Amino acid sequence: MATVKLVGADDGTANGWGGANYAIYIKFQAILSGTLTELKVKTQGNENVKVAVYDDNAGSPGNLLENKTVALVGADFHTIPGWSVPITSGSYYWLGINSDVGNTGAYSSGGIMKTISATYATWTWPDPWANGSHGDSAWIYMLAGWGIPVVVVGNKTAHMAAKLMVRGIL
């Protein structure tokens, strides 16, 4: 099954690059429900990244849902596979990134972002989020969670609706 964007930003044009040795958390509202199976990250060159997904806790990152560490090669919108995070349409999530060289694409667009100085080599994502000395900003980093959507037909999921249609019930 093809994946679609569930949460995040992948449709803007980067007008800035950054993120080296900062843990950056960006708040997004999910546009669809489903299971996040891949995270996409825009870069302008090689970089090592630590990425994470958090739920929302009263307007700040909450519990760590999942995280990965990967090496990204070249300028591209990279896909990081291997995730399994349930996402609910309309709910808020925080996508996090920390990189070693700061090649992550961003644009200024009234988003909600929290940052903390965090040396890449020693950084680990706290669970739950550690409320401390964080700066807030309106930049949106180009991170997006893609996955398999849950489609509801009436009060049935698409999978259940397909079974019912095969049986001639729907």
C-alpha positions in Angstrom: 0.0 0.0 0.0 1.3 3.5 -0.9 2.2 5.8 2.0 0.8 9.3 2.4 1.8 12.3 4.6 0.2 12.0 8.0 2.0 14.8 9.9 4.7 17.4 9.3 6.1 19.7 6.6 7.4 18.6 3.2 5.7 21.0 0.9 7.5 24.3 1.6 10.7 25.7 0.0 13.7 25.8 2.3 14.9 29.4 2.8 17.3 28.4 5.6 19.5 25.5 6.8 20.5 24.7 10.2 20.3 22.5 13.3 23.9 21.5 14.1 24.2 20.5 17.7 20.7 21.6 18.7 17.8 19.4 19.6 15.0 20.9 17.6 11.3 20.0 18.3 8.7 21.2 15.8 4.9 21.0 16.6 2.6 19.7 13.9 -1.1 18.8 13.8 -1.8 15.4 12.1 -3.8 15.7 8.9 -4.7 12.0 8.7 -4.9 9.0 11.1 -2.7 6.0 10.4 0.6 4.3 11.2 3.7 6.4 10.6 6.1 4.1 8.8 8.7 6.5 7.5 10.1 10.0 8.3 11.2 12.3 5.5 14.0 14.9 6.1 15.1 17.6 3.7 18.9 18.2 3.5 21.3 20.2 1.4 24.2 17.8 1.9 25.6 14.9 3.9 24.7 14.8 7.6 24.2 12.5 10.5 20.8 13.0 12.2 19.0 11.8 15.3 15.3 12.1 14.7 12.3 11.5 17.0 8.5 11.6 17.3 6.8 12.8 20.5 3.2 13.2 21.5 1.9 16.5 22.8 1.6 17.4 26.4 -0.3 20.7 27.0 1.5 22.5 24.1 5.0 21.0 24.7 6.6 17.7 23.6 5.4 14.9 25.9 6.4 11.2 25.7 8.9 9.9 23.2 7.1 7.6 20.8 10.1 6.5 18.7 13.5 7.7 17.5 16.3 6.7 15.1 19.9 7.7 14.3 20.9 7.6 10.6 23.5 8.9 8.1 22.0 10.9 5.2 24.0 11.2 2.0 23.6 14.1 -0.5 21.1 16.8 -1.0 17.7 15.3 -1.1 14.4 14.7 0.7 15.5 11.5 2.4 13.2 8.7 3.6 14.0 7.1 6.9 12.0 3.8 7.0 11.3 1.4 9.9 8.9 3.3 12.1 5.7 2.2 13.7 4.0 5.1 15.4 0.2 5.4 15.6 -1.0 8.9 14.5 -4.5 10.3 15.1 -5.9 13.0 12.8 -6.3 16.4 14.5 -3.9 15.5 17.3 -0.6 17.3 17.8 2.9 15.7 17.6 6.4 17.0 17.9 9.0 15.9 15.3 12.5 16.2 16.6 15.9 16.5 14.9 19.5 16.9 16.0 22.3 16.9 13.4 26.1 17.0 13.3 26.5 19.6 10.5 23.2 21.6 10.2 22.2 20.8 6.6 18.5 20.4 7.5 16.1 22.4 5.4 13.8 25.0 7.1 11.6 27.9 6.4 10.2 30.7 8.5 6.4 30.4 8.6 4.9 31.0 12.0 5.4 27.4 13.2 6.0 26.4 16.8 9.5 25.2 17.5 11.5 24.5 20.7 15.3 24.2 20.7 18.0 23.3 23.2 21.8 23.3 22.8 22.6 19.6 22.4 26.0 18.2 21.3 25.1 15.7 18.5 27.7 13.0 19.5 26.3 12.7 23.1 22.6 13.6 22.6 19.9 11.1 23.5 16.2 11.9 23.2 14.7 12.3 26.7 11.5 10.3 27.6 9.5 12.1 28.6 10.6 15.5 27.2 12.8 17.4 29.7 11.3 20.8 30.2 14.2 23.1 30.8 16.0 26.0 29.1 14.5 25.9 25.6 14.2 28.7 23.1 11.1 29.1 21.0 11.0 30.1 17.4 8.7 30.3 14.3 10.9 28.3 12.0 9.5 25.0 10.5 12.1 22.3 9.8 11.3 20.1 6.8 10.4 16.9 8.5 7.3 14.8 7.7 5.9 11.6 8.9 4.5 9.4 6.2 2.6 6.1 6.6 -0.4 4.0 5.9 -3.6 5.9 6.5 -6.7 4.6 8.3 -9.7 5.3 6.1 -13.1 5.1 7.8 -16.2 4.3 5.8 -19.2 5.0 8.0 -18.1 3.5 11.3 -15.9 0.8 9.6 -12.2 1.0 8.6 -11.5 0.6 4.9 -10.0 -2.9 5.6 -13.2 -4.0 7.4 -15.4 -2.3 4.7 -13.6 -4.2 2.0 -14.2 -7.5 3.8 -17.9 -6.6 4.2 -18.1 -5.7 0.5 -16.6 -9.0 -0.5 -19.2 -10.8 1.6 -22.0 -8.7 0.0 -22.9 -7.0 3.4 -21.9 -3.5 2.4 
